[in-house]
Amino acid sequence: MTADSPSEALASLSGERVDHRFKGLPPDAEGLTVGELAAQRRNLFTDGFPTPVLALSAERLEHNLALMETYAVRHGLSFAPHGKTSMAPQLFRQQIERGAWGITLAVPHQVRVARRFGIRRVFLANELVDAAALRWISGELDADPDFRFVCYVDSVRGVELMDAALKGAVRPLDVVVELGAGEGARTGVRTEAECAAVADAVAGTRTLRLVGVAGYEGEVPRADPERVHAWLRRLVALAVDFDKAGRFTGLDEIVVSAGGSAWFDAVSDVFARIPELSSPVLKLLRSGAYVSHDDGHYRKVTPFNRVPEEGALEPAFRLWAQVVSRPSAEQAFANAGKRDAAHDLDLPFAQVVRRDGTERPATGIEVTGLSDQHAWLRTTGEADVEVGDWVGMGLSHPCTSFDKWQLIPLVEADGTVVDYIRTFF
């Protein structure tokens, strides 16, 4: 940790100078601080923002934050949203203020960012066997009694490497055994017998403490409601068996964690039936993509499609690009490409065209491909688009949208930019 308090660290983001590092910002803002630029409340469309520029809707962000807070409370879940989605400390802080238990992360660098900005509870949804990273985290734990850190283990060898790296630590490092989602899935122990062997290895150390079980249902092969529910019941049964075997003796709470952005309704269903254990259970949900949602993959797979009475997330990103070429009646090109738009799950979706202050639906316009700096647009006879128009595009996959932009305008519905979200990838 640095000497700065969390509030000072967040405040320092407003003091950063606007310059060539940040694409999509007005050239005449060069030298202003981010806070000074935000105070000007410029309009995204009329006050000098060049294209391409990624905008995050202030109203939709607020809606999504409130909806998931309500959902977690309604279902008796603790919430540690996955921070790898945004890697934005300002959003981490808003999630914490909305009742989040802590922040989920995936790699040590992300933990360093979270600690720099005062996050006191981190769930690392990954194995961690790097000695340098383990020693740094151990130092954080020893220096800050309020810091809580939990990570996965899924092998005896991994436990041995962790134990060797942590010799001399004052506080043990909390771990959960990761149950794999099935053959051919990602990480995680494949069988209950192997889970017990990993737990035994943890018990044989003084540097690690077993505090629960966890996994990721999104990796269940051929996932459907029946298969996902079955795997989640298996995860709960593992926690029950571990508890009966006395593996959680002396804990203040037992961690049972799952939950991506596609099946958190199943997590809610199964976790509601966790029986009473020897200590209270921390039912930890980890969904992260909700913060911005999207217009593609997560719009299709969100559990709110299955439980519409619970509400609905709203896609909060829009990428604005300008038409720079119209070589034929069937084709146009806009100045945003792979460097600017997520494209690992779906191509961007043309939504609106803006000309002379007026927006209309992007009828007859389809994004068919991306070059490094160009979007390929197929245009039909219905398309009303010409060189100079702005095209607003929806995106699929929040995790690879945030990571292409270091400073993202937070925009109200009328185009007023009220803040800038800083990311650290």
C-alpha positions in Angstrom: 0.0 0.0 0.0 1.0 3.5 -0.6 0.8 6.2 2.1 -2.3 7.7 0.4 -5.7 7.0 1.8 -8.3 5.4 -0.5 -10.0 8.8 -0.9 -6.7 10.5 -1.7 -5.9 7.8 -4.3 -9.3 8.3 -6.0 -9.0 12.0 -5.8 -5.6 11.8 -7.5 -7.4 10.5 -10.7 -9.0 13.9 -11.1 -5.6 15.5 -10.9 -4.2 13.6 -13.9 -3.4 15.8 -16.9 -5.3 15.3 -20.2 -2.8 14.7 -23.0 -1.9 12.4 -25.9 -2.3 9.2 -23.9 -6.1 9.4 -23.9 -7.8 8.9 -27.2 -11.2 10.4 -27.9 -10.8 13.5 -25.8 -10.9 17.1 -27.1 -7.5 18.3 -28.4 -8.1 21.7 -26.8 -8.3 20.0 -23.4 -4.6 19.3 -23.5 -3.0 20.3 -20.1 -6.3 20.4 -18.2 -6.7 18.0 -15.3 -9.4 15.4 -15.6 -11.3 17.2 -12.9 -11.1 20.5 -14.7 -12.3 19.0 -17.9 -15.2 17.2 -16.1 -16.2 20.5 -14.4 -16.7 22.0 -17.9 -19.5 19.6 -18.6 -18.8 19.5 -22.3 -21.2 18.0 -24.7 -20.0 14.8 -26.4 -21.3 15.8 -29.8 -20.7 19.5 -30.0 -17.7 20.4 -27.7 -14.7 19.0 -29.5 -14.6 15.2 -28.9 -13.0 13.5 -31.9 -14.0 10.1 -33.1 -13.8 7.3 -32.3 -14.9 7.9 -28.8 -16.4 5.4 -26.3 -19.2 6.7 -24.1 -20.6 5.1 -20.9 -24.2 6.1 -20.1 -24.4 7.7 -16.6 -28.1 6.7 -16.2 -27.7 3.1 -17.4 -24.6 2.6 -15.2 -26.6 3.8 -12.2 -29.5 1.6 -13.1 -27.3 -1.5 -13.4 -25.5 -0.8 -10.1 -28.8 -0.4 -8.3 -30.4 -3.5 -9.9 -27.7 -5.9 -8.9 -27.5 -4.5 -5.4 -31.2 -5.1 -5.0 -30.9 -8.6 -6.5 -28.1 -9.7 -4.1 -30.0 -8.4 -1.1 -33.3 -10.0 -2.2 -31.6 -13.4 -2.5 -29.5 -13.3 0.6 -26.2 -13.2 -1.3 -23.0 -11.4 -0.6 -21.6 -9.8 -3.7 -18.0 -9.5 -4.9 -18.3 -8.3 -8.5 -15.6 -9.3 -10.8 -13.3 -6.3 -11.2 -11.5 -7.6 -14.2 -14.4 -6.4 -16.3 -13.7 -2.7 -15.8 -10.5 -2.4 -13.9 -11.9 1.0 -12.9 -11.3 2.0 -9.3 -14.1 4.6 -9.5 -16.5 1.8 -10.3 -15.0 -0.5 -7.7 -15.8 2.2 -5.1 -19.4 2.6 -6.4 -19.9 -1.1 -6.2 -18.6 -1.2 -2.6 -20.8 1.7 -1.7 -23.7 -0.3 -3.2 -23.1 -3.0 -0.6 -20.5 -5.2 -2.3 -18.6 -7.4 0.2 -15.4 -6.8 -1.9 -14.0 -7.1 -5.4 -13.2 -10.3 -7.3 -10.0 -10.3 -9.4 -8.1 -12.7 -11.5 -4.3 -11.9 -11.5 -1.8 -10.2 -9.1 -1.5 -7.0 -11.0 -5.3 -6.4 -10.6 -4.9 -6.9 -6.8 -2.2 -4.3 -6.8 -4.5 -1.8 -8.5 -7.3 -2.6 -6.0 -5.0 -2.2 -3.0 -3.7 1.1 -4.4 -7.3 2.4 -4.3 -8.1 1.0 -0.9 -10.1 -2.2 -1.6 -10.0 -4.2 1.7 -11.5 -7.5 0.5 -10.3 -9.3 -2.5 -11.5 -12.7 -3.8 -9.0 -14.0 -6.4 -11.0 -16.3 -8.6 -7.8 -18.1 -9.8 -5.0 -20.2 -8.6 -1.9 -18.3 -7.5 1.5 -20.0 -7.4 3.9 -17.1 -8.3 6.3 -16.7 -5.5 6.9 -13.0 -6.0 3.2 -12.2 -6.0 2.5 -14.4 -3.0 5.2 -12.7 -1.0 3.8 -9.3 -1.9 0.2 -10.3 -0.9 1.6 -11.8 2.3 3.3 -8.5 3.1 -0.1 -6.7 2.5 -1.8 -9.1 4.9 0.8 -8.7 7.6 0.8 -4.9 7.3 -2.9 -4.4 7.2 -5.1 -6.4 9.6 -8.2 -5.2 7.8 -7.2 -6.7 4.5 -9.0 -10.0 3.6 -7.7 -12.0 0.7 -9.0 -15.4 -0.6 -7.8 -17.4 -3.6 -8.3 -20.7 -5.3 -6.3 -23.9 -4.9 -6.7 -26.9 -7.1 -3.6 -29.1 -6.7 -1.3 -30.5 -4.1 1.6 -29.2 -6.1 0.1 -25.7 -6.1 -0.3 -25.9 -2.3 3.4 -26.9 -2.0 4.5 -24.0 -4.1 2.4 -21.6 -2.1 3.7 -22.9 1.2 7.3 -22.6 0.1 6.8 -19.0 -1.0 4.9 -18.0 2.2 7.4 -19.3 4.8 7.8 -16.7 7.5 4.4 -15.1 6.9 2.6 -13.8 10.0 -0.9 -14.4 8.8 -2.0 -17.5 6.9 -3.4 -16.9 3.4 -7.1 -18.0 3.1 -7.8 -20.4 0.3 -10.9 -22.2 -1.2 -10.7 -25.5 -3.1 -11.9 -24.9 -6.6 -14.2 -27.6 -7.9 -13.8 -28.0 -11.7 -17.0 -27.6 -13.8 -16.4 -30.9 -15.6 -14.1 -32.7 -18.0 -12.8 -30.4 -20.6 -13.6 -27.3 -18.5 -11.0 -24.8 -17.3 -9.2 -25.0 -13.9 -10.4 -26.8 -10.8 -10.2 -30.2 -9.2 -12.0 -32.8 -11.2 -13.2 -35.3 -8.4 -14.3 -35.1 -4.8 -11.5 -37.5 -3.8 -8.9 -35.1 -5.3 -10.6 -32.2 -3.6 -10.1 -34.0 -0.3 -6.4 -34.5 -1.1 -5.9 -30.8 -1.8 -7.7 -29.9 1.4 -5.4 -32.3 3.3 -2.4 -30.6 1.8 -3.6 -27.2 2.9 -4.2 -28.6 6.4 -0.6 -29.8 6.5 0.7 -26.2 6.2 0.9 -23.3 8.6 0.9 -20.7 5.8 -2.5 -21.5 4.3 -6.0 -21.7 5.8 -8.9 -23.6 4.1 -12.0 -21.4 4.4 -14.4 -22.9 1.8 -15.1 -24.1 -1.7 -15.7 -22.3 -5.0 -15.9 -22.6 -8.7 -17.3 -21.1 -11.9 -20.5 -22.6 -13.3 -20.0 -20.8 -16.6 -17.5 -23.5 -17.5 -20.0 -26.4 -17.2 -19.8 -28.2 -20.5 -22.9 -27.9 -22.7 -24.3 -25.6 -20.0 -28.1 -25.6 -19.6 -30.2 -25.0 -16.4 -30.2 -28.7 -15.5 -26.5 -29.2 -15.8 -25.6 -25.9 -14.1 -28.0 -26.7 -11.2 -26.5 -30.2 -10.9 -22.9 -28.8 -10.7 -23.9 -26.2 -8.1 -25.5 -28.8 -6.0 -22.3 -30.8 -6.2 -20.3 -27.7 -5.0 -22.7 -27.3 -2.0 -22.4 -31.0 -1.2 -18.6 -30.6 -1.2 -18.9 -27.8 1.3 -21.2 -30.0 3.5 -18.8 -33.0 3.3 -15.8 -30.8 4.2 -17.7 -29.4 7.2 -18.8 -32.8 8.4 -15.1 -33.9 8.2 -14.1 -31.0 10.5 -12.2 -29.2 7.8 -13.7 -25.8 8.7 -13.4 -26.0 12.5 -12.6 -22.7 14.1 -13.7 -20.5 11.2 -15.9 -17.5 11.8 -17.5 -18.1 8.4 -17.4 -20.7 5.6 -17.1 -19.3 2.0 -19.1 -20.9 -0.8 -18.7 -18.9 -4.0 -19.8 -19.1 -7.6 -21.6 -16.9 -10.1 -20.7 -15.4 -13.5 -23.0 -13.2 -15.5 -25.0 -15.9 -17.3 -26.2 -18.2 -14.5 -26.5 -16.2 -11.3 -30.2 -17.1 -11.0 -29.1 -20.8 -10.7 -26.6 -19.8 -8.1 -29.3 -18.0 -6.2 -31.6 -21.1 -6.4 -29.1 -23.6 -5.1 -27.4 -21.3 -2.6 -30.8 -20.6 -1.0 -30.8 -24.3 -0.1 -27.4 -24.5 1.6 -28.0 -26.3 4.9 -26.9 -25.0 8.2 -23.1 -25.6 8.7 -20.9 -25.4 11.7 -20.3 -21.7 11.0 -22.3 -19.1 9.1 -21.9 -19.4 5.3 -20.7 -16.5 3.2 -22.7 -17.0 -0.1 -20.5 -15.1 -2.4 -21.7 -14.1 -5.9 -19.1 -12.8 -8.4 -20.9 -11.5 -11.5 -19.0 -8.6 -13.1 -20.3 -7.8 -16.6 -23.5 -6.3 -15.2 -21.8 -3.0 -14.5 -22.0 -2.0 -18.2 -23.9 -5.0 -19.6 -23.8 -5.1 -23.4 -25.7 -5.3 -26.7 -24.6 -8.7 -27.7 -23.5 -11.8 -25.7 -24.7 -10.8 -22.3 -27.9 -9.3 -23.5 -28.7 -12.8 -24.9 -27.5 -14.9 -21.9 -28.4 -12.7 -18.9 -30.5 -14.5 -16.3 -32.9 -11.6 -16.3 -34.2 -13.0 -19.6 -35.4 -16.1 -17.6 -36.6 -14.1 -14.6 -38.0 -10.9 -16.1 -39.9 -10.1 -12.9 -36.5 -9.4 -11.3 -35.9 -6.4 -13.6 -33.5 -6.0 -16.6 -30.0 -4.7 -17.1 -29.4 -2.0 -19.6 -26.4 -1.8 -22.1 -24.4 1.2 -21.1 -21.7 1.4 -23.7 -22.0 3.2 -27.1 -19.0 3.6 -29.4 -19.2 6.6 -31.7 -17.3 6.6 -35.0 -17.5 8.8 -38.0 -18.2 7.7 -41.6 -15.0 8.6 -43.5 -15.7 6.8 -46.8 -18.7 5.9 -48.9 -17.2 4.2 -51.9 -20.5 2.6 -53.2 -24.2 2.4 -52.5 -23.6 -0.9 -50.7 -20.6 0.0 -48.6 -19.3 2.6 -46.1 -16.4 2.8 -43.7 -16.2 4.3 -40.2 -13.1 5.3 -38.3 -13.3 2.7 -35.5 -11.8 -0.7 -35.6 -10.2 -3.5 -33.6 -8.2 -1.0 -31.6 -11.4 0.6 -30.3 -14.2 -2.0 -30.3 -14.7 -5.4 -28.6 -14.8 -8.0 -31.3 -13.9 -11.3 -29.6 -17.6 -12.5 -29.2 -19.6 -10.4 -31.7 -18.9 -7.5 -34.0 -20.3 -4.1 -33.0 -24.0 -3.3 -33.8 -24.9 -0.2 -35.7 -27.7 1.4 -33.7 -28.1 5.1 -34.6 -26.8 7.7 -37.1 -26.3 11.2 -36.0 -26.2 14.2 -38.5 -26.6 17.9 -37.7 -27.7 17.2 -34.1 -30.4 14.7 -35.1 -30.3 11.0 -34.3 -32.2 8.3 -36.2 -32.1 4.5 -36.3 -29.2 3.0 -38.3 -31.7 1.3 -40.6 -30.1 -0.7 -43.4 -26.6 -0.5 -41.8 -24.7 -3.5 -40.6 -21.1 -3.9 -39.3 -19.6 -6.8 -41.3 -16.0 -6.6 -40.3 -13.3 -4.7 -38.5 -9.8 -3.7 -39.6 -7.4 -2.2 -37.2 -8.9 1.3 -37.5 -11.9 0.9 -39.7 -15.4 -0.6 -39.4 -16.8 -2.1 -42.5 -20.4 -1.1 -43.0 -22.8 -2.9 -45.4 -25.5 -0.5 -46.5 -28.8 -1.3 -48.1 -31.2 0.9 -50.1 -32.8 1.9 -46.8 -29.6 3.3 -45.4 -29.4 7.1 -45.1 -25.7 7.6 -44.3 -23.0 9.8 -45.8 -19.5 10.9 -45.2 -19.2 12.9 -42.0 -22.1 11.2 -40.2 -21.5 9.8 -36.7 -22.6 6.2 -36.2 -23.4 5.0 -32.7 -22.6 1.3 -32.2 -23.5 -1.1 -29.4 -20.8 -3.6 -28.3 -20.6 -7.2 -27.1 -18.5 -8.3 -24.1 -17.8 -5.6 -21.5 -14.4 -7.1 -20.5 -12.8 -6.4 -23.9 -14.6 -3.0 -24.3 -13.2 -1.4 -21.1 -9.6 -2.6 -21.8 -9.3 -0.6 -25.0 -9.9 2.8 -23.4 -7.9 4.4 -20.5 -10.3 7.3 -19.9 -14.0 6.9 -20.8 -16.5 9.8 -20.8 -19.4 9.2 -18.5 -22.3 10.8 -20.5 -25.8 11.8 -19.6 -28.7 11.2 -22.0 -28.4 14.7 -23.5 -24.7 14.3 -24.3 -23.3 16.1 -21.2 -20.1 14.5 -20.0 -20.2 14.5 -16.2 -17.1 12.5 -15.4 -14.3 10.3 -16.9 -13.7 6.7 -15.8 -10.0 5.7 -15.6 -9.1 2.1 -16.3 -5.9 0.2 -15.4 -5.2 -2.8 -17.6 
